[in-house]
Amino acid sequence: MDTVSKAHLAIFLFYICSTIIDIRTVTIGWTSYGGRFKFLTFINLLIQTFYFGLAVANDIWGSNVRPSDKKGKKTGLQTFMNTFLASVVYPVGTFVVMTFWGIYAVDRELVFPKHLDKIIPVWLNHIEHTTVLPFLLLEKCLVYHEYPSRKKGIGILLGFANSYLIWILWIAFYADIWVYPVLQVMEAHQRAIFICILMAFFISIYILGEAINRFIWRKEIALSAAKQKQKKVT
C-alpha cells in the first residue's frame, strides 16, 4: 500500500468514526423538521466521508493516472472523483470552515451559541469545522486532479448551493425554523444581499481551488495541454 492509499484509508476511517460519534453524541436537531440534514456542517461531513470512501475504492479498483504516466488508462471512477472534488468536495468543505470561523470571530452566538459547548465537545467541533481544510489541501498535494471546465465546475457547485438554499428557505417557510441564527436577525433585503455575497464567495473558493491545483501540478497540467494540442494537430 503506497503513501496515497494509506492517507486515503486513514482519513476515511477518521471520518467514519467522526460521523458515528457525531450521530451518537449530538442529539440536538434530530427531532426538529429536517433533522441534522438541515445543517451544512453535517451534510459536509457526509460529503467528505463519501469522497474519501470513493478515494479508497479508487485506489483499489480505479486509477490515479497523471499525464506524465506512460502507461495506464484513466477510469471513469477517477474522472468522477476529479469533478466531484473540484465542484463539491473542496468548495463546500472550505466554505464550511471559512464561514463558520469568520462568523464565529464576529459573534459566535450567530453560528455556534455558547449553550452548544455543553452538547458538542470542542474536539468534535474542530473535526467538523477545522480539520476538513487541512485534509483537502493534503489531498490536493498528494493526488493529481484534472479539473473540469470552469463553466461545468461552477455550474455544478451553484446547483448544489442553490439546492441547499431552497432547502433551508423551505424549512424557514414550512417549519418556521431558521437553520442559522444569523439569517433570523436579518431583514429580507439583508438576507438577499448576504446570500448573494455567499454565492460569490462559493465561486471565489472554486477559482482559488483551481488556482492551487494548477500551481501544485503545473508541470502535469502543461504536459496534458501539450498532449491535447498534439492530438488536435494530428
C-alpha positions in Angstrom: 0.0 0.0 0.0 1.6 3.3 -1.1 1.5 6.6 0.8 -1.6 8.0 -1.0 -3.6 4.8 -0.3 -2.6 4.9 3.3 -3.6 8.5 3.6 -6.9 7.9 2.0 -7.7 4.9 4.2 -6.6 6.8 7.4 -8.8 9.9 6.5 -11.7 7.7 5.5 -11.6 5.8 8.8 -11.2 9.1 10.7 -14.4 10.4 9.0 -16.3 7.2 9.5 -15.6 7.3 13.3 -16.3 11.0 13.4 -19.7 10.6 11.7 -20.7 7.7 14.1 -19.6 9.8 17.1 -21.4 12.8 15.8 -24.7 10.9 15.4 -24.4 9.3 18.8 -23.2 12.4 20.7 -25.0 15.3 19.1 -28.7 14.7 19.7 -29.8 18.2 19.1 -31.6 18.9 15.8 -32.7 15.3 15.1 -36.3 15.8 16.5 -37.0 19.0 14.5 -38.0 19.2 10.9 -35.3 18.0 8.6 -33.2 16.6 11.4 -29.5 17.2 11.2 -29.7 17.2 7.4 -30.7 20.8 7.5 -27.2 21.8 8.7 -24.5 22.2 6.1 -21.8 21.1 8.6 -23.4 17.7 8.9 -24.0 17.4 5.1 -20.4 18.4 4.5 -19.3 15.7 7.0 -21.2 13.1 4.9 -19.7 14.5 1.7 -16.2 14.3 3.0 -16.8 10.8 4.3 -18.3 9.7 0.9 -15.4 11.2 -1.1 -12.6 9.6 0.9 -14.5 6.3 0.8 -14.5 6.7 -3.0 -10.8 7.5 -2.9 -10.1 4.2 -1.1 -12.2 2.4 -3.7 -10.4 4.2 -6.5 -7.0 3.2 -5.0 -8.1 -0.4 -5.2 -10.2 -0.7 -8.3 -9.7 2.6 -10.2 -6.8 4.6 -11.3 -4.6 7.6 -10.3 -3.2 8.3 -13.8 -1.2 11.5 -14.5 -0.4 13.0 -17.9 3.3 12.1 -17.3 2.4 8.4 -16.9 3.3 6.5 -20.0 1.2 3.5 -19.1 -2.3 3.2 -17.6 -5.7 4.5 -18.6 -7.9 6.8 -16.6 -11.0 5.1 -15.3 -14.5 6.5 -15.0 -14.2 6.5 -11.2 -11.1 8.7 -11.4 -12.9 11.1 -13.8 -15.9 11.3 -11.4 -13.7 11.9 -8.4 -11.9 14.7 -10.2 -15.1 16.5 -10.9 -16.7 15.8 -7.5 -13.7 17.1 -5.7 -13.4 20.2 -7.8 -17.1 21.1 -7.9 -18.4 20.0 -4.5 -16.0 18.4 -2.0 -13.3 21.2 -1.9 -15.6 24.2 -2.3 -18.2 23.1 0.3 -15.6 21.9 2.8 -13.6 25.1 2.5 -16.8 27.2 2.7 -17.9 25.5 5.9 -14.6 26.1 7.6 -14.1 29.7 6.5 -17.7 30.9 7.0 -18.0 29.2 10.4 -14.9 30.7 11.9 -15.4 34.0 10.1 -18.9 34.5 11.7 -17.7 32.9 14.9 -15.0 35.6 15.2 -17.6 38.4 14.8 -20.3 36.9 17.0 -20.3 33.3 17.9 -24.0 33.4 19.0 -24.9 33.8 15.3 -23.4 30.5 14.4 -22.5 28.5 17.5 -24.2 29.7 20.6 -22.4 29.1 23.9 -25.0 26.6 25.1 -23.8 24.2 22.4 -20.5 23.9 24.2 -22.3 21.5 26.7 -23.7 19.4 23.8 -20.9 19.4 21.2 -17.4 18.7 22.5 -14.6 21.1 21.4 -12.7 18.4 19.7 -15.8 17.3 17.7 -16.4 20.9 16.7 -12.8 21.1 15.4 -13.3 17.9 13.4 -16.3 19.4 11.7 -15.1 22.9 11.3 -11.3 22.9 11.2 -9.6 19.6 10.1 -11.7 19.5 6.9 -9.5 22.1 5.2 -6.0 20.6 6.0 -7.3 17.2 4.8 -8.5 18.7 1.5 -5.2 20.6 1.0 -3.3 17.3 1.7 -5.4 15.6 -0.9 -4.6 18.3 -3.5 -0.9 17.9 -2.8 -0.8 14.1 -2.9 -3.2 13.4 -5.8 -3.3 14.9 -9.3 -6.8 16.1 -10.1 -7.9 17.2 -13.6 -10.4 20.0 -13.1 -13.4 20.1 -15.4 -14.1 23.2 -17.5 -14.8 26.2 -15.3 -18.3 26.6 -16.6 -19.1 23.0 -15.8 -17.4 23.0 -12.4 -19.0 26.3 -11.2 -22.4 25.2 -12.7 -22.3 22.0 -10.5 -21.3 24.0 -7.5 -24.0 26.6 -7.9 -26.5 23.8 -8.5 -25.6 22.3 -5.1 -25.5 25.7 -3.4 -29.0 26.7 -4.7 -30.4 23.3 -3.8 -29.3 23.8 -0.2 -30.6 27.4 -0.2 -34.0 26.3 -1.4 -33.9 23.6 1.3 -33.2 26.0 4.2 -35.7 28.6 2.9 -38.3 25.9 2.7 -37.6 24.9 6.3 -38.0 28.5 7.4 -41.3 28.8 5.5 -42.8 25.4 6.3 -41.5 24.8 9.9 -40.7 28.4 10.9 -37.1 27.4 11.7 -34.1 29.4 10.7 -31.3 26.9 10.5 -28.8 29.7 11.2 -29.4 32.5 13.7 -27.5 34.9 11.5 -30.3 34.7 8.9 -33.0 35.2 11.5 -31.7 38.5 12.7 -31.6 40.0 9.2 -34.3 41.8 7.3 -35.4 40.3 3.9 -33.3 42.6 1.8 -30.3 41.9 4.1 -30.7 38.2 3.7 -30.8 38.6 -0.1 -27.6 40.6 -0.1 -25.9 38.2 2.4 -26.9 35.2 0.2 -25.5 36.8 -3.0 -22.3 37.5 -1.1 -22.1 33.9 -0.1 -22.7 32.7 -3.6 -19.9 34.9 -4.9 -17.7 33.5 -2.1 -18.5 30.0 -3.3 -17.4 30.9 -6.8 -14.2 32.5 -5.5 -13.4 29.4 -3.5 -13.8 27.3 -6.6 -11.5 29.6 -8.6 -8.9 29.6 -5.8 -9.0 25.8 -5.5 -8.5 25.6 -9.3 -5.5 28.0 -9.0 -4.0 26.0 -6.1 -4.3 22.8 -8.2 -2.8 24.5 -11.2 0.2 25.7 -9.1 0.9 22.4 -7.4 0.5 20.3 -10.6 1.7 23.0 -13.1 4.1 20.6 -14.9 1.5 17.8 -15.2 -1.1 20.3 -16.5 1.3 21.8 -19.0 2.1 18.3 -20.2 -1.6 17.5 -20.5 -2.2 20.7 -22.5 0.7 19.8 -24.8 -0.8 16.3 -25.4 -4.2 17.8 -26.2 -2.6 20.2 -28.6 -0.7 17.5 -30.3 -3.9 15.4 -30.8 -5.6 18.3 -32.5 -2.7 18.8 -34.9 -2.5 15.1 -35.8 
